[in-house]
Amino acid sequence: MRLTGSAAPETPVSAFPWDAVLTLGLATLRWRPRDLWAATPRELAAAAGLIRPAPDAPSRADLDRLLAAHPDPGLPR
C-alpha cells in the first residue's frame, strides 16, 4: 500500500536520557523502581528541580506606579 500526500519533514530525534533518569530516580532520589516507572515526565522534571514556580505577577497598583514613574515619551500623563 502506498500513502499519498507529502512526507513528514525530517527532524532529528534525540534519544531519551534513560541513564540519567534511572540515576536520578533510583540512586539520587532513592525511589523504588515501581515508583520511578509510575512517575510522569512532569513529576520527574519537578523532582530533578527543572520546574520552578512562576514568580508572582505585579499587581495593577504596581503597574500604575511604574507607568507614572516611567512614562512613554510623547504621551500625556
N, C-alpha and C positions, 0 to 999 in steps of 0.2 A: 504494500500500500504506500502511496506517495502522498504527502501532505502538500497542499498548495499554499501560497502566500509567502511573505518574506520571512527569512530566517531570523531568529533572535540574534541580537548583537552579541559579539564575543566580549565577555567581560571576565577579567581574571578572578579566579576564586581562590582565596587563601584557605589553607587547611585550618580546621578548628583546633585551638591550642589545648588538646586533651591533657598533655603532660602538665601544663600549668594549672589547669582546672583540678586535676587529680591531686597535685601537690597542695594547692590551696585548700581544697575540701578535706582531704584525708590527713595531711601532715601539719598544715598550719592551723586550720580551724578544728581539727580532730573530730570531724563529723563521722558518724557511722556511714558505711557505704550506702545503705538504703536511704539515708537522709540526703547524701550527696546526689544520688540518682533521682531523687524525688524533687530536688530543688529546680526552680525555673532559672533561666538565664538572668532575669532581673534580680532574683534572690542571690545568685552567685555574684553578680556585679556589686550589689549592696554589701555583701559580706566581704568583698575584696576592697571596699572603700571607694569604688568608682562612681557611686551615686551620692551626690551631696544634696542636702535640702536647698531649695531655691531661697535666695535672700528675700526678705520682706520688701514688697513694693512700697515706694513712697506714698504717703497719704496725699489727698487733694490739697491740704494746707501746706505740706512740704513743697508741692509743685507750685502753688501760688507764691510762696515765699521765694523760691528760686526764680520764677518768672519776673517778680518785682525787682529782685536784686540784679538780674542779668537780662534786661530787655533786649529784644532784637532791634538792631539799628533801623531807624526809619519808621518804626511802628509806634503809634501813640500809646502812652501808658494808661 
